[in-house]
C-alpha cells in the first residue's frame, strides 16, 4: 500500500467534522422481527476538513498536501481531535490505560489497541499509527522502558519486548495515535472570489485498512 508517514496539518484538522461509521445489513421478516448482520469487524471513519479552513493560507496548505499525496493515491496520518488517545480525554496518557494482552511466556510482540466500553460490552480497536514518543507500556503494573525493555514500530502499532512477559501477566499500554486515511476525492473545488465570505471547499478523507 502507498502510504506516506506524514500527518495532515493538525491545526487544519481541528474543527473538522466526522467520526466512525459501521455497515449493518437489516432484513425485516414477515412477522415484523429483524435479522441484523455486519460484514465489518471494525468501524471506518470519515471526515471533512473543509469546515476547518479559515483563510486562503489554509487553502494553500491543503492544496500542497493534496498534490503531494496525488489525490487519492497515497494515504497519510490524520489527527482526530475527538478521539486521539487512550484513557479519559481530560488526563494525560498512562501506561495502565488499556490491557492489550496477557503474557504467555512465549509471545514477544503485541498489537496496540484502544478499548471502548459501555456496560458489559467492549470493542477493541487496533491502533496501527501511534504517535512517536507518546507510547507507554507496562507489565503487571510496572512501567517498562522503551529502548530497554521493548521497542515500538510507529508504522504498524506493534510493540516488541526484549523478553516475553510471564504467564498471566497483564500487558498494558497508553498512547496517542493518528488515523490512517486517504483523500476521498481526486478534486478539490475552490472559489477564491467568495471563500473569504464563508464558502469553503469540501475536503473529504476516509480511513484506510492498513
C-alpha atoms as one frame of an Amber mdcrd trajectory, in Angstrom:
protein
   0.000   0.000   0.000   1.226   3.504  -0.826   1.264   5.306   2.496   3.146
   8.450   3.460   4.117   8.641   7.125   3.199  12.305   7.338   0.360  13.931
   9.260  -2.220  16.259   7.747  -1.619  19.641   9.453  -3.182  19.211  12.898
  -4.178  22.866  13.027  -6.327  22.288   9.937  -7.924  19.035  11.096  -9.018
  20.838  14.284 -12.631  21.885  13.716 -13.299  19.270  11.038 -16.409  17.110
  11.171 -16.619  13.330  11.083 -16.448  10.119  13.047 -16.934   6.345  12.871
 -19.364   4.537  10.608 -20.461   0.906  10.543 -22.197  -1.221   7.948 -25.180
  -3.206   9.141 -27.451  -5.283   6.912 -31.022  -5.261   8.257 -33.691  -7.670
   6.975 -37.263  -7.240   8.206 -39.067 -10.576   8.340 -42.724 -11.148   7.503
 -43.591 -11.339  11.218 -42.022  -7.911  11.867 -38.896  -9.177  13.575 -35.487
  -8.221  12.215 -32.307 -10.065  11.366 -29.188  -7.910  11.573 -25.679  -8.739
  10.440 -22.497  -6.819   9.723 -19.688  -7.737   7.320 -17.347  -5.294   9.119
 -15.457  -6.298  12.237 -14.148  -2.760  12.690 -15.698   0.648  12.148 -14.396
   3.036   9.500 -14.020   6.764   9.998 -14.803   9.610   7.630 -14.006  13.298
   7.995 -14.404  16.588   6.150 -11.519  19.004   6.632 -13.232  21.742   4.639
 -15.126  23.037   7.668 -11.864  23.874   9.452 -10.398  26.057   6.691 -10.435
  29.720   7.652  -8.217  31.572   5.187  -6.584  31.405   1.788  -3.351  30.477
   3.577  -5.152  27.384   4.894  -6.291  26.575   1.351  -2.709  26.865   0.132
  -1.518  24.350   2.748  -4.280  21.896   1.862  -3.599  22.188  -1.863   0.107
  21.487  -1.313  -0.732  18.473   0.866  -3.334  17.215  -1.625  -0.961  17.468
  -4.580   1.886  15.792  -2.691  -0.421  12.829  -1.925  -1.539  12.735  -5.607
  -5.185  12.966  -4.577  -6.483   9.555  -3.523  -3.244   7.769  -4.428  -1.299
   7.939  -1.159  -2.510   7.563   2.404  -1.432   9.745   5.309  -1.906  10.303
   9.031  -4.843  12.251  10.439  -5.349  13.566  13.967  -8.937  13.015  15.093
  -9.265  15.680  17.780 -12.317  13.955  19.242 -10.512  10.617  19.732  -6.709
  10.631  19.628  -5.522   8.976  22.834  -6.238   6.203  25.321  -7.815   6.767
  28.693 -10.012   9.655  29.790  -9.692  12.658  27.426  -9.176  15.087  30.323
  -5.974  13.478  31.650  -2.543  12.519  30.422  -1.752   9.133  28.904  -0.877
   6.416  31.442   0.853   3.077  30.889  -2.134   1.440  32.606  -4.808   2.887
  30.275  -5.510  -0.318  28.338  -4.967  -4.028  28.974  -3.950  -5.144  25.485
  -2.970  -8.762  26.249  -1.814 -11.287  28.810   1.644 -12.803  28.811   2.198
 -16.462  27.914   5.995 -16.680  28.304   6.316 -17.127  24.521   4.811 -14.137
  22.695   7.034 -11.068  22.457   5.066  -8.885  20.004   1.648  -7.313  20.612
  -0.656  -5.012  18.656  -1.557  -1.732  20.326  -5.292  -1.203  20.689  -7.850
   1.071  22.277 -10.743  -0.496  24.182 -14.201   1.127  24.076 -16.525   0.117
  26.936 -20.234   0.538  27.501 -21.816  -1.564  30.218 -20.664  -5.147  29.765
 -19.876  -4.685  26.075 -16.442  -3.802  24.716 -14.880  -3.112  21.337 -11.127
  -3.483  20.761  -9.883  -1.115  18.054  -6.440  -1.979  16.628  -4.173   1.070
  16.518  -1.616   0.987  13.705  -0.356   4.580  13.803   0.726   5.520  17.347
   2.388   8.906  17.752   6.114   8.625  18.268   7.250   9.452  21.792   3.820
   9.024  23.405   3.677   5.224  23.879   3.944   3.999  27.465   3.885   0.277
  28.274   3.643  -1.756  31.467   3.712  -5.377  32.631   1.798  -6.417  35.755
   1.555  -2.802  36.954   5.215  -1.936  36.420   6.110   0.569  33.702   8.689
  -0.617  31.177  11.355   1.473  29.441  11.236   1.942  25.679  14.551   1.046
  24.101  15.438  -1.132  27.095  12.534  -3.494  27.681  10.600  -3.029  24.437
  10.556  -1.317  21.026   7.651   0.374  19.231   7.011   0.273  15.486   5.103
   3.513  14.877   4.227   2.418  11.326   2.368  -0.726  12.424   1.482  -0.165
  16.093   3.292  -3.320  17.185   5.344  -3.377  20.382   8.071  -5.991  20.772
   9.524  -6.965  24.135  13.111  -8.000  24.740  11.745 -10.895  26.813   8.266
 -12.430  26.642   6.019 -11.405  29.569   5.399 -14.168  32.099   2.277 -16.331
  32.029  -0.885 -14.475  33.056   0.738 -11.066  33.473  -1.289  -8.134  32.114
   0.373  -6.224  29.276  -0.859  -2.630  29.443  -0.336   0.434  27.292  -1.293
   4.063  26.856  -0.549   6.304  23.879  -1.681   8.977  21.456  -2.471   7.880
  17.908  -3.331   9.028  14.411  -5.859   7.560  11.978  -4.537   6.213   8.644
  -6.586   7.914   5.929  -6.611   8.995   2.297  -8.432  11.733   0.451 -11.829
  10.530  -0.731 -11.788  12.721  -3.819  -9.473  13.441  -6.712 -10.728  17.012
  -6.998 -10.900  19.999  -4.670 -13.126  22.798  -5.952 -12.251  26.272  -4.665
 -13.983  29.565  -5.336 -11.377  32.123  -4.341 -13.678  35.067  -5.007 -16.185
  34.007  -2.361 -14.074  31.975   0.055 -13.496  34.936   2.387 -17.256  35.392
   2.570 -17.720  31.946   4.019 -17.730  29.473   1.127 -15.375  26.565   1.827
 -14.465  23.556  -0.310 -15.323  20.003   0.678 -12.179  18.065   1.631 -13.379
  14.519   2.430 -11.000  11.925   3.854 -11.705   8.285   4.704  -9.960   5.779
   6.972  -7.747   3.106   5.426  -7.379  -0.529   6.415  -3.650  -0.977   6.954
